[in-house]
Amino acid sequence: MKKFLLITLIAVASAACEDYLDKEPYDYTSAGFYKTEEAIELGLTGVYYNMYLDMYNFGYAVPNYIFLDQFTGMAFERNDAPPTIGAGGGLDQNNTRVLQWWRTWYTFITRTNSLIYGSKDYIDGLSDKAKQYIAEARVLRAYCYYNLIATYGDVPFFDKPVTVEQYREPRTSKAIILDFILSETAEAAKYLEWTAPSRGRMDKAAAYGVRARAALLGGSLNYGGQGAGYFRIAAASADTVKGHRTLATRYEDLFTTTGQAKADVRSELIIEVMYSLDGTKRTHLIGFGSASRFYGQTLRHPSSLLADTYECTDGKRIDESPLYDPKHPQRNRDPRFHATLLMHGDTCTGNNTGAEDGKIKVILNAYDDNARQYDYGTNTWKSVINMDINSSAAWTSFTIMGAGYIWGKMTADSVESIQASTIHYPVMRYAELLLTYAEAKIELNELDQSVYDAINEVRRRAGMPDVSSDRIGNIDKMRQLVRRERKVELALEGLHFVDMRRWGIGDIENEYDSYGVPLKEFGGYEGMTEKPDFRKTPRHDLNDIAVYEAYKQKLRVAVPGRFWDPKFELWPIPQQEIFLNPALEQNTGYSN
């Protein structure tokens, strides 16, 4: 690790240009540098810059969080190949994304340690603003360590700039690191405002949010045998944010540039990766890599397991609701279905250039050589070649690839170019904290009105019914509901990656091939009469895991040969890091 971190520091410093974010000291450990408010602010600006650097780490100019759902049963990439679990290939110690995830957070930690440790001898005598800056850095560092222990378990732990010898120390227990995260966020929160004056900065809501997310992990996995205590911390931390942040009025506003400019959306978005066309441009390709071939590349696909988790508008699962029609599965569904997913027959919109002449509106067609596209010049619909079937890259499309769905979330903004999007990526939202509060209380067997209120607040915003009477007082039904809500509310936001492991359902999410669009030879959607089976086992039922085996011959296979190995509960320690530090023991099941 020593060699990597030193190279990283030199590379980041050498990238300096006229951008203010790049103007930071080359020697992060310079004695006496962080002894003024101005120097600390400059150092913190460099720390925040790493949030933008990470968008390139996994390629395709997208934040690394985007890839996490591809390591679950809820989504996959076009280049997933059997036998696999995870984005772009097998989950092993040589997986590029496993390595990049590790290096992203340790680079971040190196910067925060330099700032925090370098200012420790001066901070007590400095302004409240300087103390706020250091508190922000402490929250960021805690968040980095959360991502590491949630993914790898025990990891190397450094809370100060390290010596050569310390780079060769073994891993620290995840329980010890979790307690550090909880202590750091609680202490840092004392110096922060509830809403940061500058958008994209850490504030008190972010501190309590990181604390709640980390404690929920420790509670679910019973770190150190203290699961109940961690659940109480998760519930209390999430509850503390109530009254200081609110939900956006419209769910879909959270994922468009125009929507994100609204004050109510700003209140819900607690941690964001920020993008902008001003100054040094920072844009991403999230939508471009997730859209129809008419205006995107369709690299990443949502799965049928996710689509079939959305309830019907009566609040019932699709196998229980008389409103569900397998011939038209998008009808009578939770409105979040339409804000998140697009399928055959749906009208999708986008923009190729950011100008009026770049606007695209097309009706998706999974079967025919032609499709209907809107002509903005004549204000009429016309028949055009179906790019999702007939283009040179149609093999990646939602129909030929077999997924049956494309992402609507982060792709439906027709104002700016989908190839240079500035939609801020939501890392943490107030909706997550409401659901975290509810889940922690449910796991503590403390069902009360506050639990129902928290879930109802999220559901009402979406236009869904309140918690049904048959669920009131029933732990299993409430556990099922809060898990369902986390899946459909937070899809594509990277959280199910950890949720799947917290709930121990990786095996049932990944036990079968990924199935998608109904085959044309069986009549396509018009030939569908079956509903998925959610009751193969009580675990399938509890976690809303659909099984399609009874009619799989009628469905296109999107990803064959999916499987789950118990070792996947943790990612492997990257092999390159073990080469650099032989004291790092590999996680169980992976070879060196």
N, C-alpha and C positions, 0 to 999 in steps of 0.2 A: 504493500500500500504506500510505503514511503515514496517509492519512485514515482508512482502515479500522481500522488498529491503534489509533489514538488513540480512535476511537469505541468499539472493543471494550473497551479498558481502562476507559473511563469507565462503560460499561454493566455490566461485571462488578463493578466497585467499587460501583456504585449499587444492585446487587441484594442488598446485605448485609442480613441479618436477624439473628435470634437464633442462627442456626446458626454454630457455631464456624468452619466452613470459610469462611464469608464474612467473617470478621473479619480483614481484612488492610489494609495501608496504601493509601490512595487514590493516593499518589504513590510509584510503585514505584522511582523513582530518587532518593528522598530521601537526601541525603548523611548517612551515619553511621547509617542506620536498622538495617542488618543487621550489627550489631557485637556481638550477644549470641546465645547459644544459643537463648534464648526467641524472639527476633525472627526468627531463621533458621527455627526450627520453624514459626512462624506463617506466614512467607512460603511455606514448602514445602507447608503445608496448603492454601494457596490454589492452588498449582500443581496439586496432586492433584485439587482440585475440578474442574479443567478436564476430567479424565477422565470426570466425570459430566455436565458440560455438553455434551460431544460427543454424548450419546445423543439430543439433540433437534435436532442440526444438520441431519440429513437427513429429519426428520419422523417421524411414526409412533412416537415415543418408543422408538427402538431405537438401539443403538450403530452408528456409521457403518460399522464392519467388516462388518455384516450384508449391506450392499449390494454388496460387492466381488465376490462370486461371480456376481452378476447381470450383471457385465461380462465373463463368460466363457461357454463353452458348457455349463457344468455346471448352470446355473440361470437363471431368468428371472422377470420380474415380470408381473403380470396386464395391465399397461398398456404392455408392450413392443409397439411397432408397427413394421411394416416400412417402409422398410429400416432396420435398427437393429443396433447392438451396444451393450449396456449397459442399466442399469436405468432404465426409464421414458422411453426415447427415445434419439435419436441422440447419439452421442459427438462433441460439437463444443465449441468454445470458449465457447459460451453455455449449456452444460449446467449446471443448478443444482448438481448433486452434484459436478461437477468443481470448481466454485467453492467449495463448502462444505468439501470435503476440503482444499483449499489453505488456507483461512482457519482451519480447525480447528488445523492444525499450526503455523501462524505465530502464532496467538494463544498457543498453548502455549509456543512458543520465546520469545516476548516475555516471558512470565512467568519462565521459567527463566533467561533472560539477566539480567533485573533482579535476581534473587536471587543468582546466581553472581557477577556482576560487582559487585553492591552489597556483598558480603561479602569480596571478595578482599583488602582491606587489613587485615582483622581475623582471618581464619580461622586463620592459623598460630598465633595465641595463644589460640584457643578450645578447647573440650573435644573429645574424640573423637566425642561424640554430634553436635556441630555439624558436624564434618567428615563424618560419616556422612550428615547431611541434605544437605549440598552434593553429596556423591557421588551420592545418589539423584537430585537435580536434574540432574546431568550425564548420568546414564543416560537419564532421561526426554527430555532435549534430544537426545541421540544417536538415540533411538528416533524422535523427530519427524522428524529429518533423513533417517533411513532411509525413512520413509514418503513423504517428498517426492521423493527421488531415484529411488526405485523406481517412482514414478508419472509424474513429469514429466521426469526426467533432470536436466539442469543447472537449478539454481534459485538465487535470491538466498540469500546466506549471511551470517549475522550471529552472532557469538559474544559480543556485548555490546550494551547499549542503543545505538541508532543515532541519528545526526543526520538532519536533514531531507535533507541532501545524499546521505547513504548510502542513503536510501530509493529513490533514483533511480539506483542503480548497476546494472550488467548482472548477468546470471546467473554463478554460479561453477560450474566443472567438477564434475560428479558424482564424478569420481575423487578430486578434492581433498576433497570433502565426505565421501566414504567413508573416506578415510584419517583424517579428523578423528573420525569415528564410532568407528573402531577404536582410535585413541589414547585418546579420552575414556573408552570403556568399560573399557579395560585399566587406566587410571589410577584410575577410580572404584571398580573392584572391590576395590582394596587396602583400602578403608575400610568395606566392607560385609560383613555376615554372610551365610552361605550361605542361610539362610532367615530372612526378615524376621520379627521378633517380632510385628509388626502386619500382619495379612493385607491384601494389596492394595498393599503398599509395594515399592519396588525393592530388590533384594538382590543378592548376588554371582552367584547363578544367573541372575537377570534380566540383569545386566551381560554375562555371558558368552553368554547367549542372544541378546541383541541383537547382540552382536559376531559370533556365528556366523551369524545370519540375514543380516546386512549383507554379510559376507564371501562367503557363498554367492551372493548377488546379483552381487557384483563378479567372482567366479570364473566364473559362468555366462555373463555378458555381456562377460567379458574386459576389464574396465575398465583403461585405460592399457596394454593388452597384458600385464598382470600376472595373468592368470587363474589360473595354477597357484599362484602365491603366495597369492592370496586363498582358493583352495580349501584350502590347507594351514592358513590361519588359521581357516577355518570348521571344519575337522575338529578342530583342536587346541582351539578354544574349546568346541565341543560336548563333546569328550572330557573336558575339565576338570570339567564338571558331573557326570560319572558318579561314583557313589558318594556324592553329596550330595543327590540327588533320586531318587525312584523312581516307577514307574508305579502308578496306582491298580489295585486288584485287579480291579474290574469296570468295563468301558468305559462302560456306561450310567450309572454313578454320577456321572460327570463332568458330567452335564447335567441333574441334578435337585437340588432344594434339600436333600432328605434325604441324597443321595449326597455332595454337596459339604461336608457337615458332618463327613465322615469324615476321619481323619488321613491315610490313604493317598491320598485324593483331593487333599487340601491339598498333599501332597508333589509331586504331578504338576503342579498348576496354578502355573506360575511367574509369569505376569502375568495379572491378571484385571481386568475392570471390575466393581466391587463394587456390589451393590444391597442394600437393607435396608428393612424395615418399621419399624425403630426410629427414634426421633427424627424428623428431617426425612425423610420417606419418599422412597426412590429406587427406582422400579419401572420395568419395561419391558414392551413388547408384542411381543417377538420371537415367542413361541409363538402369540399371538393372531393375528398377521398371517401365520401359516404353516400353520394347522390346517384341519381339516374345517369346513364351514359349520355343522355341529352345535354347534360351540363356538368358532369363529374366523371370520376374514375371508378367508383364502386369498389374500393379496397376493403371496406369493413361492412359487415352485415349484422343486423339483429337476427336472432333466431326465433323459430316458432315457439320455443319454450317461453321466451319473454312475451311474445305477442299474445299467447294464450293465457297469460297470467292476468291480463286486464279483465276486470269484471264487466258485466253488462250494466246498463244504466239503472237497473233495479237493485244493484249492489250484490248480485249473485255471480258466482263463478260460471263460466260458460257451459259447463256440464250440468249445472243446476238451474240455469235460467231458461224460461220459455222464450225469451227475447233473442236468444242466440240462433243465428242462421248460418250453417256451415257453407252455404252457397255465397253468402255475402258477410264474411266474418267481421268486417269493419263496421257493420251497422249496429246501432243500439249499444255502443261500447263506451266505457269510461272515456271522457273527452281527452284524457292524457294519452290515450291510444293514438288519436289523430294528431296530437301535437308532437308525438315521438316517432311514429312509424308511418310509412307510406307503402301501399300495395296496389295490386292490379285494380284498375278502375278509379283510383284516386287522382285528383288533380294536384300536381306539384308545381311549385314556382321557384324561380331562381334568377340569377343574373350572371352572365359570363364576363362582363366588362365593367360593371358599375355605372354604366350610362343607360339611358333610356333604350337605346338600340340593342342592349345586351340582355334585356328581360326575356325570360323563358317561362312559358306556361304550357304544360303538356299533360295529357291524361295517360297515366301509365298503363301499358298493355303487356301482359305476360305471354301472349300467345300468337298475335298476328304480326305479319310483316310490316304493316303500317300502323301508325298511331295518330291520334288527333292532337294538333298543336295550335295554339292561339296565335293569330297574326295581329300584332299590335298596330300595324300600319292600316289594316282594313277593318280591324275590330271584328274579325270573324274567325271561326275555327276551320282548319284545313287538314287534309290527310297528308302525312309525310312519312318518310322511311322511319321505321321504328328502330331507333339507335340501340335500344336494349336487346334487340335481336339481330339486327343486320349490320351494325358497325364492326370495324376491324377488331375492336376490343370488347365485343358483346359477350365474350366468354366469361367476363367478370360480372355481368349484370345480375340483377335480382332474380331474373327468370332462368337464364342459362346456368348460372352458378347454382341456382336452386333454392336460394334463401327464401324467396317469396316476399321479402320485405326489404325496404331500404330505410335509412334513418331520415326522419323528418326533423328531429331536434338538431339544431345547429346548421341546417341546410336550407331552411325555408325563408331566408332573408333575401328579398328581391331588390333591396336598395343598393347594396355594394357588390362588388365582384366576388363570386364564390372562390376565386383563385387568389384573393388577397383579403381575407375576412378579418375584421377587427371585433367580432363578437367576443366579449370577455368570457373566459372559460370558468364556470362555477366550480370551485374546489370545495366550498362549504356553504350551505344555505340554512336559513332559519328553519325550513321545513325538516331538514335532517335532525336538528336538535329537538324539535317536537316529537319526532318519531323515536329518537334516542331516549328521551324522557319516558315515553310510553313503554318502550321495550324493556328498559331497566326496571321499571315498576312492575311490569308483568312478570319478569323473571324473579322478582322478589316476592311474588304472590301478593302484591299490594294493589289490587284492583280497586280503584275509587273513581269518582267523577272526573278528577283531574286527568286520568288516563284516557277516558272517553273524550274529554274535551280536546286533548292534544291531537288525537287521531281525527276527530271530527273537524278540527280547524283545517287540517290538510285536505280532507275529503271535500269539505264544503267549498273550498277555493276551487277545486277541480270540477265541482258540479255534481258530486256523488252524494248518495244518501248517508246519513249518520250511521254510527255503529248500530247494527240491528239488535233487536231485543233478545234474540237467541244467543248472542255473544256476551251480553252483560253478565258478569260474574263467572264466566267460563274461561279458565286460563288457557286451555288448548285452542279454543276458537279465537281468543284475543291474540295469542302468540301467532297463529296462522295469519290473522288480519294484519298485524304490524309488519310481519315479514313480507306479506303481499304488497303493502303500501310502500315499503322501502324499495322493492323491485321496480314498481311502476312509476313511482314519484322520482326516483334518482337514477333511472336508466341512463347509461352512457356517461355517468359522472364518476366512474371508477370505484364506487363504494361496494358494489356487489362482489368484487374480487375478495375483499376481506369478509364480507357478510357470509359468503358461501363457506368459508373456512370456520368462521365463528359458529355457524349453525351445524357444521359437520355434514354437509349435503353434497359435497363434491362427487361422491360416488353415484348418487341417483341423478344428478344433473348431467353426467357425462357417460352414462352406461350404454347409450344407444347412438346410432348414427344421428346426425342433424338432418331433419327432414324439412322440406320447404314447399314450394309451389305444387299444387295438384297437377298431375300430368294431363296433357291434352288428349291423349288416347282414351282416357277415362272420363272425358267430358270437362276437364278443367274444374273450375269452381262450381259450375252448374251441375257437375256430376257428383258433388260431395253431399253426402247425407250423414256421415259419421261425426261424432264428437270425440275429442281426445279422452283417454282414460286417465283420471287423476287418482284412482284408488287401487293401483296395483298393490301398494302396501300402505299402512298408516303413515309412514314417513313421506311417501309421495303425496298423500292427501294433505297432510299438515303443511307441507312446503310448496304446494301447488305445482308439482312436477308432472307435466303431461307425458303420457306414453302413447305412441302412435302405431305400435306393432300390429294391431288388429287390422289396419288398413294401409300399411306402409307401402304396399305395391302400387297404390294410387298416387304416391307422392314422390317427387324428385328428391334424391339424396344430395344434400349440400356438402356435408363433411362426413365421409364414411370412416368407420374404424375408431370413433372416439372411445376413450377409456379413461379410467381413473386408477391411479396407484396411490396407496396410503402415503407414500413419501411426498406427494404433491401438496400435502397440508402445509408444508414449508417449501420455499424455493431453495435450490442448492446455493451454497456459497460459491461465487464465481471461481472457476479454476485458476484464472489469472491472478486473483488475489491470494489464493493459497500458495501459488508459486512464489509470490512476493513475501508472504508471511506464513511459513510452514506451521506456526503455532495455531493457525485457524483450523479447527476440526470441521470436516464436512458434515452436513446434516444427514441423518439416517436415511439409507437407501440409495444415496448417490455415490458414485465411485470417483476417486481422484485421478 
